[in-house]
Amino acid sequence: MPFARIESLDREGRGVAHVDGKTIFVDGAITGEDVEYSAYRKKPAWEAAQIVRIEKESAARASPRCAFFGTCGGCSMQHVEERAQVAAKQRVLEDALWHIARLRPETLLRPLYGLFWGYRHRARMSVRWVPKKGGSLVGFRERKSRYVTDMTSCEVLPPRISGLLQPLRTLVDSLEMQGRLPQIEVAVGEESVVLVFRVLVPPGAGDAERLREFAVRHGVQLWLQPEGPDSARPYWPPDAPDLYYTLPEYGLRIAFGPTDFTQVNHAVNRLLVGRALSLLDPRPGETITDFFCGLGNFTLPVAGRGAEVLGVEGSAGLVARAQQNARANGLADRCRFVVADLFDAAACAGLPACDKALLDPPREGAIELVKSFAAKPPSRIVYVACDPATLARDSGVLVHTQGYRLAAAGVVNMFPHTSHVESIALFERDQ
């Protein structure tokens, strides 16, 4: 079997080595390790491989806490010490900026991170009836597979939610519609938990009673979703209070629906909002636009600093909830929200100019929006990204064609023990 010295971790958390002119991606290997490996996929320029034996182990190797790590596809980096995970993600960000856009930030921001366990306040779990496993499975899909992991606990879910996995399996086993319930979505607020059951048929009388009894026994709200996310409705109790999270530093309480987009890690989100406002530096009298504003996660804190804020979002439902949150927090006089398709060049061109801008796009990035800044450039842009590659692509446009500087960038460890890299960057334009 061949040997390799692992040089780095890639954006999927795999060890990277070079042997005889080929790049070798080794599952489960860590920077600095010498490993014997076996390739399971070969291409002319690269190979994907698994470890046969570790000859020299890295000091950053850790014992996974979860009994299902390696099978479950929810986590990919529990074998890496926590601070080393953050350092690896910082390198992924720096490599993307350099290799895609030929950029290096003037300042590398200190990484943001918080709790490494029990942090995940949102999750979407698959449900399958598997007679060979003795009944129903509820959990994340297996690694590189469509099968559902046979799991009874999860270390990245809050302990209360992890403790519901086995009772949920028992519940699904008891339902007459057990084969017509493919998914359960979890949403955790400050004071309540919602479980959204994706159902392909309405529950009969017997199932209705079992669902109600489960909700009462475990102190959770149950919602049913017969079609797309907008079809989700409260089931039991029928008059449950809203979910919400808080931003204590700004005195804000932000309500959300169980299928609305929110950050999965509430503690790190608070750090992220603080970092974004520090970089944006909103001031009274300034006009600031929050693009992809969602529920108002950044809009409301910016308005609280005295700026006039326009929140722009493609979802009319999220805009309506953002408006409700602005009113509930006494900020409606400084916030305005509009619905616009920020992936459409004409829609972006039609938006008003602003003094400063904040962007928090999905993985696709914000290329049309970024191009539109050429005609009406903000003096400062804070870009929150969930994909280093699209951030790098958009950064290249801002710096190489529009006269901005990449003043700062750094990672935000929103998803510990996964290879997901969240980041934040600051662009400034000399007047």
MOWO-V539363 format. One record per backbone hydrogen bond with DSSP energy under -1.0 kcal/mol. NH is the residue of the N-H (numbers start at 1). CO is the residue of the C=O. Records with the same first field share a line. If there is no record, write none. Layout:
NH=CO + CO
This chain:
4=35
6=33
7=16
8=16
10=14
13=10
15=26
16=8
17=24
19=22
22=19
23=45
24=17
25=47
26=15
27=49
29=26
32=6
33=30
34=56
35=4
36=53
37=2
38=50
40=48
41=48
43=46
47=23
48=41
49=25
50=38
52=36
53=36
55=34
56=34
61=58
62=79
69=66
71=68
72=68
73=141
76=417
77=417
80=77
81=60
85=81
86=82
87=83
88=84
89=85
90=86
91=87
92=88
93=89
94=90
95=91
96=92
97=93
98=94
99=95
100=96
101=97
102=98
103=97
106=406
109=409
112=411
118=155
120=156
121=264
123=186
125=184
126=139
127=182
128=137
130=135
133=130
134=131
135=130
137=128
139=126
142=147
143=71
145=142
149=140
151=149
161=158
162=158
163=159
164=161
165=162
168=164
169=165
170=166
171=167
172=168
173=169
174=170
175=172
178=175
180=177
184=125
185=196
186=123
187=194
188=121
189=192
190=244
194=187
195=221
196=185
197=223
198=183
199=225
200=180
208=204
209=205
210=206
211=207
212=208
213=209
214=210
215=211
216=212
217=213
218=214
220=215
221=193
222=236
223=195
224=233
225=197
231=228
232=229
233=224
235=222
236=222
240=237
245=254
247=252
250=247
251=248
252=247
254=245
256=243
260=257
269=265
270=266
271=267
272=268
273=269
274=270
275=271
276=272
277=273
278=274
279=275
280=276
281=277
285=306
286=283
288=308
289=356
290=310
291=358
292=312
293=312
296=293
300=296
302=298
303=299
304=300
305=302
306=303
307=302
308=286
309=334
310=288
311=336
312=290
313=338
319=315
320=316
321=317
322=318
323=319
324=320
325=321
326=322
327=323
328=324
329=325
330=327
331=326
334=331
336=309
338=311
340=313
344=341
348=344
349=345
350=346
351=348
355=287
356=287
357=380
358=289
359=382
360=291
365=362
370=366
371=367
372=368
374=371
375=372
379=355
381=427
382=357
383=425
384=359
385=423
391=387
392=388
393=389
394=390
395=391
396=392
397=393
398=394
399=395
400=396
401=397
404=398
405=428
407=405 + 426
408=426
409=107
410=424
412=422
413=112
414=412
418=415
423=385
424=410
425=383
426=408
427=381
428=405
429=379
